Amino acid sequence: MMPQAIPATAQYVALGHIHRHQKVEAAAPTFYAGSPLQLDFGEVGEIKQFLLLEAASHLPVRIEAIPYQGGVPLNDVSGTLEEIERDAERHRSSGHLRVKVLLPARDPDIARKVRQLLPNAVVVNADLPRDEQAPDIDRPAPGAPPRELYAAYHRKEHRREAEAQLLTAFDDLRDLVVKE
């Protein structure tokens, strides 16, 4: 949007489809009203509002921002599972949550554990430490067979070779899905 395209004779210009309320510096009062509710976790902490306009012929428009009180807020929570458990009572009344759990090692059951403590957790992410000593994993050549690609993925994710039984199960599952 180019502010210089706004005519100075307009009493008010309403623009849309930007979630955050913002004023555009233009010759006439110009605003993106913003969304009345937080729509994604990028809006955590934003205060949502409505704009009330009073317009009359040949008078400047009067604009009043009215905070919206009815929405369920989005919030971020971060900590170890023990910290999240300790503060769970407070977080349960904090709206919809995006939770980052600081873990010392992988825990495939972490989402269930967090949601058991915080039923309002919408997103659960694990934050694992970076292993500075981990060797670089060689990437298979382009066109490598799926079994080889999966084996490389397993080495990267688990820092060890996949057992033969797991690779056989991968092949069997792939054969069920892909009809060659």
N, C-alpha and C positions, 0 to 999 in steps of 0.2 A: 504494500500500500504506500503510495507516494503522497505525503501530506500536502504538497503543493497542488495536488489535484482536487483538494477539498475547496469548494467555493466559499468565499467569505460571507456570502449572503445566506448561507444555511444557518438555521437556528441551532440545529443539533444534528450530528451525524453518528449513527449507530453502526458499528462494524461487528462482524461475528466470526465465529469459529477459532478463537484463541481462548484457551481455558482460563488464563490469568487476566483479571481485570487490569486494564491499562489505558491511560490517557495518551492520545496521539497529539503531539504539538502541531496544530494546524490553524488556519485562519478562523475556523469556526469550532465550537466545542465538539470534539470528536473522541469517542471512546470505544474500546472493545469492552463489552459488558462482562465478559468472562462467563464461565459456567457457574451455576448456582450451587453446585455440589462438587466436592473433590472427585474427580473421575479416574485418576490413576495415582500411583505412589510418587510420581514426580511432583505432585501438588501437596505433599505433606507440609503442614505448617501454614498453608495459604488460608487467609480468611476470605470466605466467599461472601458475596453481597449482591444486592439488587441496586439498580439506579432508579430513583424516583425523579421524574422530570415534570416540571411545571412550565408549560410554554403558553405564551399569549402573543398575539399579533403585535409586532413592533416593539417587543420587550425582549431583553436577554433571557435565555432559558435558565431556570433555576434547577440545579442538579443536586440531589442528596443521595449519598451512599447509605444503604441500610444493610447492616450485616445479617446474613441468613443464619437462623438459629436451629433449623430443623434437621440438618443432615448428620449422618454418622461420619465422624472424621476418620481419615486415614493416618496411621502413625507408624513409625519405625521403632523397633526394639532390637537391641543388640546385646549379646553377653554370652557367657558360658551357660550351659544347661542349668547349673546350680544357681546362677544369678537370676536366670529367667524364672526358675521355680520359686526362689526367695521373693521376687517381686510380682509373682503371678496375679495376686489379688488386685493389685493396682492396675496391672495391664489389662485385666479382663474388662474393665470399664473404660478403656481408652479407644474404643472404636474398632475399626477393622485394622489388623496389624500385618506388617511385613516384618518377619522375624529373621535375624541373622544370628546363628548359633556358632560361637567360637568353639571349635572342636580340636582336640589333640590328634584324633585319628578318625577315619571314616566311620560313620554309624548309619547303616542303611535304614534304620528305624527312627531316625531323628524327627522326621515330619510327624509321625504318629505320637511320639513322646511330647513334642511341643504342643500339638493340637489337643492332647489330653490335658495339658496344663492351661492352654489358652485356646478355647474353642473359637475365638474370634480371630485366630491367625489365618489369614488368607494365603499368604506366601511364606514358605519356610525355606531358607537357604543355609547351607552349611559353609562355614568359613574354615578351611583347613590350612595348616601351616605349610609354607613352601619348603620343600626338602632341598636345601642347597646342595646336598651331596648326591642327589639323584643323577644318575648318568643320563645323557641324551639318548633317547630311543631312536633307533634308525627307522625311518619311514619306508614302508614297502614301495617298490617300484610302481609307477602308473600301470594300471591294468592287472595288478596282482589279484590272485583269486580271493574270494570273500573270506575263506578260512584264514589266510595269511593276514588279511586286514584286521580281522577280529583278534587274532593272536597278538598283533602289534598294539592294538587298542588295550588289550588286557595287560600287556607288559607296562604300558604307559600308566594306566590307572591303578594297577595293583603292585607295581614294582617287582613282579615275578612272572615267570612263565605260566601259561595256562596249562592245567592238567589235561592229559590226553582225553580223559572222560568228558571234560567240559567242551573240548574242541569237537568231539564226536557228537555231543548233544547239539552244538551249534550247527554242525552239518545236517543233522537229522531235522532240526527245526527249519533251517533254510530250505531243505528239500520239500518239506510240507508246504511252504509258502510259495516257492518259485517253481513253476513248471517249465522246465527247459525243453 
